[in-house]
Amino acid sequence: MRARSIDTGRDGSHWRPTALFLAPVGEPGPRFDAECEENNAFWTWASIEVLRRTGARIEELLELTHLSPRQYQAPTGETVPLLQISPSKTDRERVIPADPDLVAVLARIIRRIKCRC
């Protein structure tokens, strides 16, 4: 007998009911800008993830550029991803080893910026 996970429904699907509210275009009222909301949601998520995974301060986050991610070639031949953080409160530059999840977030940020140009 196969055990079902908690996330599956009675028929074994992962479907969950959702609600979708539509308003006709002709009616007066505020318009929903999905592109703007998605953009705000992405940058909020990206900022929180970088802050959470690096321990950086907000002013340090604002100073990050596309040149901040670095790579270090270890003597063993292994490539170690690093994140270079500009001097802030302590007037000292920091270099933080980047875990795979942080690298994924940084890659999505860079990809998004390049696609918008």
Salt bridges, closest charged atoms under 4 A:
GLU35 OE2 - ARG116 NH1 3.65
GLU38 OE1 - ARG112 NH2 2.71
GLU49 OE1 - ARG52 NH2 3.11
GLU49 OE1 - ARG53 NE 2.90
GLU60 OE2 - ARG57 NH1 2.79
GLU60 OE1 - ARG94 NH2 2.59
ASP99 OD2 - ARG53 NH1 3.66
ASP101 OD2 - ARG53 NH1 3.54
